[in-house]
Each structure stands twice: as C-alpha cells, then as structure tokens.
Amino acid sequence: MNTEILGIILMFGLVVAIAIPLGKYISKVFQGEKTWLDFMMNPLDNIIYKSGGINPNKQMNWKQHLLAMLSINLVWFILTMLVLTNMSWLPLNPDKNPSMSGDLAFNTAISFIANTNLQHYSGETGISYLGQMLLMLWQFFSAGIGIAMAAVLFSAMREKTTTELGNFYFYFVRSCTRILLPISIVVASIFVFNGMPMTFDGKAKMTTLQGDNIQVSQGPVASFVAIKHLGTNGGGFFGANSAHPFENPNYLTNIVEMVVQMLIPLALIFTLGFMLKRRKLSWTIFGVMTIGFLLLTIPTIMAENGGNPAISKMGINQHLGSMEGKEIRFGTPASAYWSIATTVISTGSVNSMHDSFTPLSGMNQMLGMMVNAFYGGCGVGMLNFYIFIILAVFISGLMVGRTPEFLGKKIEAKEMKIAMIVALLHPFLILVGTAISSYLYNINPQVNAGWLANPNFHGFSEMLYEFTSSSANNGSGFEGLGDNVPLWNIACGIVMLIGRFLPIIGPIAIAGILANKKYIPESNGTLKTDTATFGLMVFAVIAIVAALSFFPALALGPIAEYFTLK
C-alpha cells in the first residue's frame, strides 16, 4: 500500500515538473515566438493555411474568434454524422461493424467535437476503424479548440486596451502542430513499445489458458489512446477503456496515461503567468486548484482503502481495500487517484469501474465535474476558472466598498450578467436533466427498467452522474445505466452541446469586453489578485456555488446511499 501511495506522489510530481517548462513553451507558441519545432512544422502550417485560404496574421476581435470556432465545429458535426450513419459500407471495416442509428450518431458526433467522448457504444462492436480514425481526428481538433480559446483569453488579459486578440486559426493550428501532435507521437511510441496494438487488421484469433479459441479485437489503439489522454478527451478504443490490457498493458503505461492527461491543463496555468508576466498569479491559481484537487483525492483514496462497509459487515477481510470493479494490476490507491484526476480534468477515461466505488467516492468524482474548474480540460479549465475569478473580484469589491477591477479593468453589470449566466448554466443543465429523467422513470418504471437497473439511491446517482459528466464535457459514466436509448442519446447530446460552447462563449465575451475598456494603472487601492488571501476568496466562491447548487441532489444520491451502508 505504501508503494502505491509513493506511485501517486511520483505521478503528480512528474506532472508539475513537466508542466512548468511546457507552460513556458506554450506561451512562446501562442505569441508566435521561435520554437525548436518550427523547421519541421512551419511547412505543415503553411500548407494548412494555403489550402484553407487563411491569413494567420489577420487580427480578430472576440466575436470573430467565436464565429470561426462555431462555424468549424458545425462542419465537423455534419461530416461525423455522415460517416457514423454509413460505416457499414464504407472502407476500413474488417470486422463488419454496423452503422450507428441516428440518435446514437447524434450523441457520438456531438460528444467528440465537444471534447467529451461520452460513449453510448462499445468500441469493439460499435464502430469501424474509419469511424475510430475520424473520432481520433476530432480528439486533436477539439483539444486544439480549447487551447486556442485559452490563447484568446490570455491575449485579452495581457492587453491594456485593444480589440485585436490575435487570429483564431493561428492559435488553433499551432496548438495542434506544436503541442498536441509532437507529444502524441512520443506517447504513442511508448505505448507501442509496451505492447499496445497499432494495426488495421481485424480481430485476432487467440487460445486462452484453458484452451478456448476466441477472437480479440485490435486496431490502431496506441495513437487513439495517446491523444485521448493528452487532449483530455477520454472515452476508449475498447468498451473497458483503460482497464483493457490493450489500452493499458502495464503499470508504466498507467503512469504515462495518468501524467499525460493532466499535463496540458496544468501547463496552461503556468502559460498564463509567462504570457502576462505575472508568475505569482499563476501560482495563486495553481494553489487554489491543487487544494480543491487534494480535498477530493485524499478522502477518495482513504474511502477506497477502507473497503466497503457492507462487505465488512459480512466478516470479509478487505486488507486490499474495496477491490470491486478495480484492476488488480494497479490496486486501490492508484485507481482512486485516477478516478478523481480524470473527473477533475474532464478526461473521463477510466481504469476501474466508477459504478463500483463506495458512495462518497462517487460523490467526490461528481463534485470534481460539478465544480469543473480544478485544472479542467484543455483550455476550458482556465476559461471556467476565469468566471470564478470575475465573481470573486466583484464580491471582494463590494465587501470593501471599491469598484471591482481585474488587471486594470473595471468589472461592471454586463460582465457580471454574463458570468452569472455561465456559472448557473452548469447546475441548471445537470439538475434539470436529472429531474426530468427521474420523473420519466417513475411514470413507468417497468418500461424504463432497461436503462435503470438500480431504482433506489444508487440509480439516482447513476442518472445524476450521467448529466454531470455530459455538462462537464467529461464523458465518464457509472455504467450501471443503460444509456444507448433515444432518450439518453438525445438528452445527453443536447446537454453536451450547450455545456461545451456557452462556457466558452461567456468567458471570451467577458475578456473581449474588458480588453476594449480603458486601462486603469494599479494603485494602493487596487485589489491584489495574486495573493493567498484572494486565492482563498476564489476558493470560497467556488465552494459556496457548488454547495448551494448541488448538495440537495447529492443528498438524494450518494450521501443517502452512504448512510444505508452504515
């Protein structure tokens, strides 16, 4: 057990150690400075710009950035729908997997362009290699969109007074070619050398130890798994995700996958400090996020190590902790750590079954997604945290009787209205979706028993988790829910769509409006936003919003289930 705890400390330490220099490198990428990859990637960038008729030097305001972002995602959605609904006769389908139904294709298309990768299908039987490769492309592009939007945010925060915030396509292309692609190649190479498949062959015939002849799915797994983690996409090539030996062959690959999926979200925190030349601000943000992360991680590890109380009552020794639904190869602590990291940073990949975790651990997994601002996904984690900064600055200004200011810009009614809409949208999507699904189940539980096998507190948690994961663009699930039905496919698709794009539009709009305002130099009366005091204020705002929004729902699900086990 001590060795496993040391492994967790090692993984987190590696992330921070790599994230700081990576953050400095990303700041150079955003600012168009020379990098060591330019000699290889500049020709590729130029091909992309010329083929798309793009002038990467043309400056855009915040509205033009958002229009370009939304337009390109619409094109991707239409293309994905066409491929997924016609896979059966398209090439690269050696296993003869069928085309998706319209509602499942709708859910899957939105899921992958929205950086969610919520999968209401099993990869082995539900999609062709062509479909997998198309979705893998969106794993690059959706992550690139998030990083590009973070670049726009940082540019707006850096400028004193301007409407020119760089070029969306410049940020997007360089995010893909300078950050995501090279790191993915390195990670995929490590995976291949550790036995992860990378082939276009169909199912392989194998003989088990007991002599049974079986067919085992394979495919271009290594490249898919590399970008799914690096881009905080989640999902899996196989239905069992990173618990599958082909997606996660050994403890080394488990460490690599864990480190890689946290890398860019943490690096972007330090990128902010390098771009704005405010290193203390980035460390303040890192401190707030890390405190929140540890407050979710440590209790989860302790709860899983303590075992399931219901099993203990049966007189069964749980010296290895609660092992139901967990990989023996990785153990209880590493699986618990993964479960919080993957929900906090919106990756959504799993190496154990979340549905089998003890109730309070499941609650912590949901809280990570409900807050959705402790590290977060590629780029969007910083966008979400920016909203809480704006709220904290406004509240702090009211408390001391001063005009709220952030980085030399006054925060007024328009910015606060946008911030409040974004802050309340997330709980609205989660709670309304859960309430409607609960109501529909209770109307006719016999008919709906196929998608909800647990009608009590745990069943409520499964529905709450599904909408939480969809709204947070996480993609993981309790998986006790039979979600591949039109109701869940369409409902979750709509929630993923709104939960992805409005939380991007809101912060970019606020940052763009503030960037166009007159700059006010700092004075003795200016609120310092790079101090521990302000960090605690931001944390308090996050905690209060989360508690007021979600405690009643959590009390009906995981908290109530916990007390039934005592």
C-alpha positions as CSV (number, residue, x, y, z in Angstrom):
1,M,0.0,0.0,0.0
2,N,2.8,2.4,0.8
3,T,4.4,1.7,-2.5
4,E,1.2,2.6,-4.3
5,I,0.9,5.9,-2.4
6,L,4.5,6.7,-3.4
7,G,3.5,5.9,-7.0
8,I,0.7,8.5,-6.7
9,I,3.1,11.1,-5.4
10,L,5.5,10.3,-8.2
11,M,2.8,10.8,-10.8
12,F,1.7,14.1,-9.5
13,G,5.3,15.3,-9.1
14,L,6.1,14.4,-12.6
15,V,3.1,16.3,-13.9
16,V,4.1,19.5,-12.1
17,A,7.8,19.1,-13.1
18,I,7.0,18.8,-16.8
19,A,4.1,21.3,-16.8
20,I,6.2,24.3,-15.8
21,P,8.7,24.2,-18.7
22,L,5.8,23.1,-21.0
23,G,3.8,26.2,-19.9
24,K,6.7,28.4,-20.9
25,Y,7.0,26.6,-24.3
26,I,3.2,27.0,-24.9
27,S,3.5,30.8,-24.2
28,K,6.0,31.0,-27.0
29,V,3.7,29.1,-29.3
30,F,0.8,31.5,-28.5
31,Q,3.0,34.6,-29.0
32,G,4.4,33.4,-32.3
33,E,7.9,33.2,-31.0
34,K,10.5,30.9,-32.4
35,T,10.4,27.3,-31.2
36,W,12.6,24.2,-31.9
37,L,9.8,22.6,-33.9
38,D,9.5,25.4,-36.4
39,F,11.8,23.9,-39.0
40,M,9.5,20.8,-39.2
41,M,6.1,22.3,-38.6
42,N,6.2,25.6,-40.4
43,P,5.8,23.9,-43.8
44,L,2.8,21.9,-42.5
45,D,1.3,25.1,-41.1
46,N,1.7,26.9,-44.4
47,I,0.0,24.0,-46.3
48,I,-3.0,24.2,-43.9
49,Y,-3.2,28.0,-44.2
50,K,-3.0,28.0,-48.0
51,S,-5.4,25.1,-48.5
52,G,-7.9,26.8,-46.3
53,G,-7.4,30.3,-47.7
54,I,-6.3,31.5,-44.2
55,N,-4.3,34.6,-43.4
56,P,-2.8,33.8,-40.0
57,N,-1.7,37.4,-39.5
58,K,-5.2,38.9,-39.7
59,Q,-6.3,40.2,-36.3
60,M,-9.7,39.2,-35.0
61,N,-11.9,40.6,-32.2
62,W,-13.6,38.3,-29.7
63,K,-16.8,38.0,-31.8
64,Q,-14.8,36.9,-34.9
65,H,-13.0,34.3,-32.8
66,L,-16.2,32.8,-31.6
67,L,-17.8,32.8,-35.1
68,A,-14.8,31.0,-36.6
69,M,-14.9,28.5,-33.7
70,L,-18.6,27.7,-34.0
71,S,-18.5,27.5,-37.8
72,I,-15.7,25.0,-38.0
73,N,-17.4,22.8,-35.4
74,L,-20.7,22.8,-37.4
75,V,-18.8,21.4,-40.4
76,W,-17.2,18.7,-38.2
77,F,-20.6,17.7,-36.8
78,I,-22.1,17.2,-40.3
79,L,-19.2,15.2,-41.6
80,T,-19.2,13.0,-38.5
81,M,-22.9,12.3,-38.8
82,L,-22.4,11.2,-42.4
83,V,-19.6,8.8,-41.6
84,L,-21.1,7.2,-38.5
85,T,-24.5,6.5,-40.1
86,N,-22.8,4.9,-43.1
87,M,-20.0,2.9,-41.6
88,S,-21.3,-0.5,-42.7
89,W,-20.5,0.1,-46.4
90,L,-17.6,2.5,-46.0
91,P,-13.9,1.2,-46.1
92,L,-11.7,0.2,-43.1
93,N,-14.3,-2.0,-41.5
94,P,-12.7,-5.5,-41.4
95,D,-15.0,-6.7,-38.5
96,K,-18.2,-5.7,-40.4
97,N,-19.4,-3.4,-37.6
98,P,-22.9,-1.9,-38.4
99,S,-23.7,1.8,-38.9
100,M,-25.0,3.8,-36.0
101,S,-28.6,4.8,-35.6
102,G,-29.5,8.4,-36.0
103,D,-29.8,9.2,-32.3
104,L,-26.6,7.3,-31.3
105,A,-24.7,9.1,-34.2
106,F,-26.1,12.4,-33.0
107,N,-24.8,11.7,-29.4
108,T,-21.4,10.4,-30.6
109,A,-20.8,13.3,-33.1
110,I,-21.5,16.0,-30.5
111,S,-19.6,14.0,-27.9
112,F,-16.3,14.0,-29.8
113,I,-16.4,17.5,-31.3
114,A,-17.3,18.8,-27.8
115,N,-14.2,17.1,-26.2
116,T,-16.5,14.9,-24.2
117,N,-16.2,11.4,-25.7
118,L,-19.2,10.1,-23.8
119,Q,-19.6,6.7,-25.4
120,H,-23.0,5.0,-25.5
121,Y,-21.5,2.2,-27.6
122,S,-18.7,-0.3,-27.2
123,G,-15.6,0.3,-29.4
124,E,-15.1,-3.3,-30.3
125,T,-18.5,-3.8,-31.9
126,G,-20.0,-0.3,-32.4
127,I,-17.6,1.4,-34.8
128,S,-15.3,0.8,-37.7
129,Y,-11.7,1.7,-38.0
130,L,-12.7,4.6,-40.3
131,G,-15.0,5.8,-37.6
132,Q,-12.4,5.4,-34.9
133,M,-9.9,7.4,-37.0
134,L,-12.3,10.2,-37.7
135,L,-13.1,10.4,-34.0
136,M,-9.4,10.4,-33.3
137,L,-9.0,13.4,-35.6
138,W,-11.7,15.3,-33.6
139,Q,-9.7,14.4,-30.4
140,F,-6.9,16.5,-31.8
141,F,-9.2,19.3,-33.1
142,S,-11.5,19.6,-30.1
143,A,-8.5,19.8,-27.8
144,G,-6.9,22.3,-30.2
145,I,-10.1,24.4,-30.0
146,G,-9.9,24.5,-26.2
147,I,-6.3,25.5,-26.2
148,A,-6.9,28.2,-28.9
149,M,-9.7,29.7,-26.8
150,A,-7.4,29.8,-23.8
151,A,-4.9,31.7,-26.0
152,V,-7.6,34.2,-26.9
153,L,-8.4,34.6,-23.2
154,F,-4.7,35.1,-22.2
155,S,-4.2,37.6,-25.1
156,A,-7.2,39.6,-23.9
157,M,-6.0,39.6,-20.3
158,R,-2.5,40.7,-21.4
159,E,-3.5,43.8,-23.5
160,K,-4.2,47.2,-21.9
161,T,-6.8,48.5,-24.4
162,T,-7.4,46.7,-27.7
163,T,-10.0,44.9,-29.9
164,E,-7.3,42.9,-31.7
165,L,-6.9,39.5,-30.0
166,G,-4.8,37.5,-32.5
167,N,-6.0,35.1,-35.1
168,F,-8.2,32.0,-34.2
169,Y,-6.7,29.8,-36.9
170,F,-3.2,30.7,-36.0
171,Y,-3.8,29.7,-32.4
172,F,-5.7,26.5,-33.4
173,V,-3.2,25.3,-36.0
174,R,-0.2,25.9,-33.8
175,S,-2.0,24.2,-30.8
176,C,-2.3,21.1,-32.9
177,T,1.1,21.1,-34.7
178,R,3.3,22.5,-32.0
179,I,1.7,20.9,-28.9
180,L,-0.7,18.0,-29.4
181,L,0.9,16.3,-32.4
182,P,4.5,16.0,-31.3
183,I,3.7,15.0,-27.7
184,S,1.2,12.4,-29.0
185,I,3.8,10.9,-31.3
186,V,6.2,10.4,-28.3
187,V,3.4,9.0,-26.1
188,A,2.1,6.6,-28.8
189,S,5.6,5.3,-29.4
190,I,6.0,4.5,-25.7
191,F,2.6,2.7,-25.9
192,V,3.6,0.6,-29.0
193,F,6.9,-0.5,-27.4
194,N,4.9,-1.6,-24.4
195,G,2.6,-3.9,-26.4
196,M,-0.3,-1.7,-27.3
197,P,-1.7,-2.6,-30.7
198,M,-1.2,-0.4,-33.7
199,T,-2.7,-2.2,-36.7
200,F,-5.5,-2.2,-39.3
201,D,-6.0,-5.9,-39.1
202,G,-9.4,-7.3,-37.9
203,K,-10.0,-9.5,-34.8
204,A,-7.1,-11.7,-33.8
205,K,-7.7,-15.4,-33.1
206,M,-6.2,-16.4,-29.7
207,T,-6.3,-19.5,-27.5
208,T,-6.9,-19.0,-23.8
209,L,-5.0,-20.8,-21.0
210,Q,-7.9,-23.2,-20.6
211,G,-7.9,-24.0,-24.3
212,D,-10.8,-21.9,-25.6
213,N,-10.5,-20.3,-29.1
214,I,-11.6,-16.7,-29.0
215,Q,-11.4,-13.6,-31.2
216,V,-9.9,-10.5,-29.7
217,S,-10.5,-7.0,-31.2
218,Q,-7.4,-4.9,-32.0
219,G,-6.8,-1.9,-34.2
220,P,-4.9,1.5,-34.3
221,V,-5.1,1.6,-30.5
222,A,-1.8,3.3,-29.5
223,S,-2.4,6.5,-31.5
224,F,-6.0,6.7,-30.2
225,V,-5.1,6.3,-26.6
226,A,-2.3,8.8,-26.8
227,I,-4.4,11.7,-27.9
228,K,-7.5,10.7,-25.9
229,H,-5.4,11.4,-22.8
230,L,-3.2,14.2,-23.9
231,G,-6.3,16.1,-25.3
232,T,-8.3,15.4,-22.1
233,N,-10.8,13.7,-24.5
234,G,-11.5,10.4,-22.6
235,G,-13.5,7.6,-24.0
236,G,-11.8,4.5,-25.1
237,F,-11.0,2.3,-28.1
238,F,-12.4,-0.6,-26.2
239,G,-15.5,-0.8,-24.0
240,A,-13.5,-1.5,-20.9
241,N,-11.4,1.6,-21.6
242,S,-8.0,1.8,-19.8
243,A,-8.9,-1.3,-17.7
244,H,-8.4,-3.2,-21.0
245,P,-4.9,-4.8,-21.3
246,F,-4.6,-3.5,-24.9
247,E,-5.4,0.1,-23.8
248,N,-3.2,-0.1,-20.6
249,P,-0.8,-3.0,-20.8
250,N,1.2,-2.4,-17.6
251,Y,2.0,-0.1,-14.7
252,L,4.4,2.0,-16.8
253,T,1.6,2.8,-19.4
254,N,-0.7,3.5,-16.4
255,I,1.8,6.1,-15.2
256,V,2.2,7.6,-18.6
257,E,-1.5,7.9,-19.3
258,M,-2.1,9.4,-15.8
259,V,0.7,12.0,-16.3
260,V,-0.2,12.9,-19.9
261,Q,-3.9,13.5,-19.2
262,M,-3.0,16.1,-16.5
263,L,-0.2,17.7,-18.4
264,I,-1.7,20.4,-20.6
265,P,-4.3,21.6,-18.1
266,L,-1.6,22.3,-15.5
267,A,0.8,23.7,-18.1
268,L,-1.7,26.3,-19.2
269,I,-1.9,27.7,-15.7
270,F,1.8,28.5,-16.0
271,T,1.4,29.7,-19.5
272,L,-0.8,32.4,-18.2
273,G,1.9,33.6,-15.8
274,F,4.6,33.6,-18.6
275,M,2.3,35.5,-21.1
276,L,1.1,38.1,-18.6
277,K,4.5,38.3,-16.8
278,R,2.5,37.6,-13.6
279,R,4.1,34.4,-12.3
280,K,2.5,35.0,-8.8
281,L,-1.0,35.0,-10.3
282,S,-0.4,31.6,-12.0
283,W,0.9,30.2,-8.7
284,T,-2.1,31.5,-6.9
285,I,-4.4,29.8,-9.4
286,F,-2.4,26.6,-9.2
287,G,-2.6,26.7,-5.4
288,V,-6.4,27.1,-5.4
289,M,-6.9,24.3,-8.0
290,T,-4.5,22.0,-6.2
291,I,-6.2,22.5,-2.8
292,G,-9.5,21.6,-4.4
293,F,-8.0,18.6,-6.2
294,L,-6.4,17.2,-3.0
295,L,-9.6,17.7,-1.0
296,L,-11.3,15.4,-3.4
297,T,-8.4,13.0,-3.9
298,I,-7.3,12.2,-0.4
299,P,-10.8,11.3,1.0
300,T,-11.4,9.1,-2.0
301,I,-8.2,7.2,-1.6
302,M,-9.0,6.8,2.2
303,A,-12.5,5.6,1.5
304,E,-11.5,3.0,-1.1
305,N,-8.6,1.8,1.1
306,G,-11.0,1.4,4.0
307,G,-13.2,-1.0,2.0
308,N,-16.9,-1.3,1.6
309,P,-18.8,-1.2,5.0
310,A,-21.5,-3.6,3.6
311,I,-18.8,-6.2,2.8
312,S,-17.1,-5.6,6.2
313,K,-20.4,-6.5,8.0
314,M,-20.2,-9.9,6.3
315,G,-16.9,-10.6,8.1
316,I,-14.8,-10.4,4.9
317,N,-11.3,-9.0,5.3
318,Q,-10.7,-6.1,2.9
319,H,-6.9,-5.7,3.5
320,L,-6.5,-4.5,-0.1
321,G,-9.4,-2.0,0.2
322,S,-12.5,-2.0,-1.8
323,M,-11.5,-4.1,-4.9
324,E,-14.9,-4.4,-6.6
325,G,-14.6,-3.1,-10.1
326,K,-10.9,-2.3,-9.8
327,E,-7.8,-3.6,-11.7
328,I,-5.6,-5.9,-9.5
329,R,-2.7,-4.7,-11.6
330,F,-3.0,-1.1,-10.4
331,G,-4.5,-1.5,-6.9
332,T,-7.0,0.5,-4.9
333,P,-5.0,3.8,-4.3
334,A,-3.9,4.2,-8.0
335,S,-7.4,3.5,-9.2
336,A,-8.9,6.0,-6.7
337,Y,-6.3,8.6,-7.7
338,W,-7.1,8.1,-11.4
339,S,-10.9,8.4,-10.8
340,I,-10.5,11.9,-9.3
341,A,-7.9,13.1,-11.7
342,T,-10.0,12.0,-14.7
343,T,-13.1,13.7,-13.4
344,V,-11.4,16.9,-12.2
345,I,-9.6,17.5,-15.5
346,S,-12.6,16.3,-17.7
347,T,-10.7,13.4,-19.4
348,G,-13.3,10.9,-18.4
349,S,-11.2,7.8,-19.1
350,V,-11.3,5.1,-16.5
351,N,-9.1,2.2,-15.4
352,S,-11.7,1.0,-12.9
353,M,-15.5,0.9,-12.7
354,H,-16.9,4.1,-11.1
355,D,-20.2,2.4,-10.6
356,S,-18.5,0.1,-8.0
357,F,-16.8,2.8,-5.9
358,T,-18.1,3.4,-2.4
359,P,-20.8,6.1,-2.3
360,L,-18.7,9.0,-1.0
361,S,-16.0,8.3,-3.6
362,G,-18.7,8.5,-6.3
363,M,-19.8,11.8,-4.8
364,N,-16.2,13.2,-5.0
365,Q,-16.0,12.1,-8.6
366,M,-19.2,14.0,-9.3
367,L,-18.0,17.1,-7.3
368,G,-14.9,17.3,-9.5
369,M,-17.1,17.6,-12.6
370,M,-19.7,19.8,-10.8
371,V,-17.0,22.4,-9.9
372,N,-15.4,21.9,-13.3
373,A,-12.6,24.4,-12.5
374,F,-9.9,22.5,-10.7
375,Y,-7.5,22.1,-13.6
376,G,-10.3,21.3,-16.0
377,G,-9.9,20.2,-19.6
378,C,-7.5,21.5,-22.3
379,G,-8.0,25.3,-22.2
380,V,-11.6,25.2,-21.0
381,G,-10.4,24.6,-17.4
382,M,-8.9,28.1,-17.4
383,L,-12.0,29.5,-19.0
384,N,-14.2,28.1,-16.3
385,F,-11.8,29.3,-13.5
386,Y,-11.8,32.8,-15.1
387,I,-15.6,33.0,-14.4
388,F,-14.9,32.3,-10.7
389,I,-12.2,35.0,-10.7
390,I,-14.6,37.5,-12.1
391,L,-17.2,36.6,-9.4
392,A,-14.6,36.7,-6.6
393,V,-13.3,40.1,-7.8
394,F,-16.9,41.5,-7.9
395,I,-17.8,40.2,-4.4
396,S,-14.5,41.4,-2.9
397,G,-15.0,44.9,-4.4
398,L,-18.5,45.0,-2.8
399,M,-17.2,43.9,0.6
400,V,-14.6,46.7,0.8
401,G,-16.6,49.3,-1.0
402,R,-14.4,49.7,-4.1
403,T,-15.1,49.4,-7.8
404,P,-14.3,45.8,-8.8
405,E,-11.2,45.8,-11.0
406,F,-9.2,42.9,-12.5
407,L,-5.9,43.5,-14.3
408,G,-6.7,47.2,-14.6
409,K,-10.2,46.9,-16.0
410,K,-13.5,47.7,-14.2
411,I,-16.0,44.9,-13.9
412,E,-19.4,46.2,-14.5
413,A,-23.0,45.0,-14.9
414,K,-22.7,43.5,-18.4
415,E,-19.7,41.3,-17.4
416,M,-21.4,40.2,-14.2
417,K,-24.6,39.2,-16.0
418,I,-22.6,37.0,-18.4
419,A,-20.5,35.5,-15.6
420,M,-23.7,34.6,-13.6
421,I,-25.4,33.0,-16.7
422,V,-22.3,30.8,-17.2
423,A,-22.0,30.0,-13.5
424,L,-25.6,29.0,-13.2
425,L,-25.9,27.2,-16.6
426,H,-23.8,24.2,-15.5
427,P,-26.0,23.3,-12.4
428,F,-29.1,24.1,-14.5
429,L,-28.2,21.5,-17.1
430,I,-27.3,18.9,-14.6
431,L,-30.2,19.3,-12.2
432,V,-33.0,19.8,-14.7
433,G,-31.8,16.8,-16.8
434,T,-31.7,14.6,-13.7
435,A,-35.1,15.8,-12.5
436,I,-36.7,15.1,-15.9
437,S,-35.1,11.6,-16.2
438,S,-36.2,10.8,-12.7
439,Y,-39.8,11.8,-13.4
440,L,-39.9,9.8,-16.7
441,Y,-38.6,6.7,-14.9
442,N,-41.2,7.0,-12.2
443,I,-44.0,7.3,-14.7
444,N,-43.4,3.8,-16.0
445,P,-40.6,2.0,-14.2
446,Q,-41.4,-1.3,-15.8
447,V,-40.8,0.1,-19.3
448,N,-37.7,2.1,-18.3
449,A,-36.1,-0.7,-16.2
450,G,-34.0,-1.5,-19.2
451,W,-31.9,1.7,-18.8
452,L,-32.0,1.9,-15.0
453,A,-31.5,-1.3,-13.1
454,N,-30.9,0.3,-9.7
455,P,-34.1,2.2,-8.8
456,N,-33.0,3.4,-5.4
457,F,-30.4,5.9,-4.3
458,H,-27.7,4.4,-6.5
459,G,-29.9,4.6,-9.5
460,F,-30.5,8.3,-8.8
461,S,-26.7,8.7,-8.6
462,E,-26.3,7.0,-12.0
463,M,-28.6,9.5,-13.6
464,L,-27.1,12.4,-11.8
465,Y,-23.6,11.3,-12.8
466,E,-24.6,10.9,-16.5
467,F,-25.8,14.5,-16.8
468,T,-22.9,15.8,-14.7
469,S,-20.5,14.1,-17.0
470,S,-22.3,15.4,-20.1
471,S,-22.5,19.0,-18.9
472,A,-18.8,19.0,-17.7
473,N,-17.7,17.5,-21.1
474,N,-16.2,14.7,-19.2
475,G,-17.5,11.5,-20.8
476,S,-17.1,9.0,-18.0
477,G,-20.1,7.2,-16.6
478,F,-21.3,5.0,-13.7
479,E,-22.1,2.5,-16.4
480,G,-24.9,0.8,-14.4
481,L,-27.1,2.9,-16.7
482,G,-28.4,1.5,-20.0
483,D,-27.8,4.7,-21.9
484,N,-27.9,3.7,-25.5
485,V,-31.6,4.5,-26.0
486,P,-33.1,7.6,-27.8
487,L,-33.9,9.4,-24.6
488,W,-30.4,9.4,-23.2
489,N,-28.7,9.8,-26.6
490,I,-30.6,12.9,-27.4
491,A,-30.8,14.4,-23.9
492,C,-27.1,13.9,-23.3
493,G,-26.3,15.2,-26.8
494,I,-28.1,18.4,-26.1
495,V,-26.5,18.9,-22.7
496,M,-23.0,18.2,-24.1
497,L,-23.6,20.8,-26.9
498,I,-24.8,23.5,-24.6
499,G,-22.3,22.6,-21.8
500,R,-19.4,22.8,-24.3
501,F,-20.0,26.0,-26.2
502,L,-21.7,28.5,-23.9
503,P,-19.0,28.2,-21.2
504,I,-16.5,29.1,-23.9
505,I,-18.6,31.9,-25.4
506,G,-19.2,33.6,-22.0
507,P,-15.6,33.9,-20.7
508,I,-14.3,35.0,-24.2
509,A,-17.1,37.6,-24.3
510,I,-16.1,39.0,-20.9
511,A,-12.4,39.0,-21.7
512,G,-13.1,40.7,-25.0
513,I,-15.3,43.4,-23.5
514,L,-12.8,44.1,-20.7
515,A,-9.9,44.2,-23.2
516,N,-11.7,47.1,-25.0
517,K,-12.0,49.1,-21.8
518,K,-9.7,51.9,-20.7
519,Y,-6.8,50.5,-18.7
520,I,-6.5,51.8,-15.1
521,P,-3.0,51.6,-13.7
522,E,-2.7,49.8,-10.4
523,S,-2.6,51.9,-7.2
524,N,-2.5,51.3,-3.5
525,G,-6.3,50.8,-3.5
526,T,-6.2,48.2,-6.2
527,L,-7.3,44.7,-5.2
528,K,-4.3,42.3,-5.4
529,T,-5.3,39.1,-7.2
530,D,-2.0,37.3,-6.9
531,T,-2.1,36.8,-3.1
532,A,-3.1,33.9,-0.9
533,T,-6.0,36.0,0.5
534,F,-7.5,36.4,-2.9
535,G,-6.9,32.7,-3.6
536,L,-8.9,31.8,-0.6
537,M,-11.7,34.2,-1.7
538,V,-11.9,32.4,-5.1
539,F,-11.9,29.0,-3.4
540,A,-14.7,30.2,-1.1
541,V,-16.8,31.4,-4.1
542,I,-16.3,28.0,-5.8
543,A,-17.2,26.1,-2.6
544,I,-20.3,28.2,-2.0
545,V,-21.6,27.9,-5.5
546,A,-21.1,24.2,-5.6
547,A,-22.6,23.6,-2.2
548,L,-25.7,25.7,-2.9
549,S,-26.2,24.2,-6.3
550,F,-25.6,20.5,-5.8
551,F,-25.8,19.5,-2.1
552,P,-29.6,18.7,-2.2
553,A,-29.1,16.4,-5.3
554,L,-26.0,14.7,-3.7
555,A,-28.0,14.2,-0.5
556,L,-30.6,12.2,-2.5
557,G,-28.0,10.1,-4.2
558,P,-24.5,9.2,-2.9
559,I,-24.9,10.7,0.6
560,A,-28.2,8.8,1.2
561,E,-26.6,5.6,-0.1
562,Y,-23.7,6.0,2.2
563,F,-25.9,6.1,5.3
564,T,-27.7,2.9,4.1
565,L,-24.4,1.1,4.3
566,K,-23.5,2.2,7.9
